[in-house]
C-alpha cells in the first residue's frame, strides 16, 4: 500500500439520498476518515467503505492526495544522447504518419488506428512495440481535442512513457526504451531525491528543453488535515510591491520590475534587428525572464504559507479574474502590468497551502486597498498615493 498517515474521504450525494449512519447512535454522517491499517495491501479503499457505498446513492468520492509534477534531469553520455535524439525524431515522425491517416480517413478510434498503422510504424520507424502503441495513443488524444484540422507534431514533441518501457533503477539511473534498445541513463533529482519512488503514479513525459532531457513525473503527496485557523493573513498583490500581507510584510517588486524593464528594452532592440542570431537571443530571453519570475513567486509563496502555518492562520487572497480588465496603470507601467504573472503567485500559494492544511479564502478585491484594517471604513481618500495609506476617520 501507499505510506500515508490516513485516507481522508469526502462524499458527495445525489438527491434524494440516504446518508450513512453511525452504528452506535444511528445518527446520519456524511464523511469518514479511514486510517492506514484499514487499507488493503493494493491501496484500494477498505471493505467497510465499499460496503457503505453499496447501500448509498453516492455521486463521487474524493481522496485528499495531491499530485505534484517532479522534474528529473537526465545526464546521458554522447552515445545515449544520440539514441534519445533519434527516438524523439522517429517517434514524432511516426506521429505525423499516423496523424495524416487519421485526419484524411477520419479515423479517430484507437483500436482501428492500431490495426491499420501498427505494423507500418514498427517497420518504417524502427520503434519498439510499446513505443508504437504510445504513438497511436498520442495521436488519438490530440484529435479528441480538435478534429477540424490536421495536427503536425514537432521533432522534439514530448514522448509518454509507461512502466513497460521505463523503469527507475534507484535514484541514480533510469532504464528507458529507445530506437537503440534499452539504455540506462544517469539522472539527478535535486532536492526531491528523498521522495519515495513507490509514490510515482501513471505515466512519465520525456521532454527536451534547451538541448537537455527531462522526465516529468507525477508523484503523490499527501495533504495535511485542514487546520482550524485562529486568525487570517490577508495578501494583497500589486505592481509596486508584488505582495503585501496583513502583518505588514512587503514583498518588493523593484527587482523583478527592473529586470522586466531591462528585458523589454532588450527585446525591442532584438526585434528591430530581426537576424537569426537576434531570434535565438529572443528565445533565450523569454525563458530566462519566465524562470526568474517563477523562482521569485515560489520564494514569496513559501514564506507566506510558512507564516500562516506557524501562526495557525488561514490565508485570504484576492480573486484575480479579469484583473487586467479592471485595473489601469500609467503608460510607463503597462508592460509590467500586462506581463506580470498575476495568477501564478496565487496558484503557488494555493497549492502550498493545500499541502500544509492551510485554508485559503478567495475574496472580492473591490475596495480592499481602500479599506482600513482597524475600523473597516472604505474611502478613496484613504489611499491618496499608491504607496501610502492613512485612514481619514482615524486621523480626524
Secondary structure, DSSP 8 states (H G I E B T S, - for coil): ----SEEEEEEEE-SS---EE-TTT--EE-EEEEEGGGS-TTS---HHHHHHHHTS-EEEEEE-EEEEEEEEEE---HHHHHHHHHHHHHHHHHHHHHHHHHHHHT---HHHHHHHHHHHHHHHH---HHHHHHHHHHHHHHHHH--SS-----TT--EEE-TTTEEEETTTEEEEEETTEEEEEEEE-GGGTTS-GGGEEEEEEEEEETTEEEEEEEEEEE-------SEEEEEEE-SSEEEEETTS-EEE-HHHHHHHHHHHHHHHHHHHH--HHHHHHHHHHHHHHHHHHHHHHHHHHHHHHHHHHHTTEEEEEE--TTHHHH----GGGHHHHHHS-HHHHHHHHHHHHHHHT--EEEE--TTGGGB-TTT--B-GGGGSBTTB---TTT--
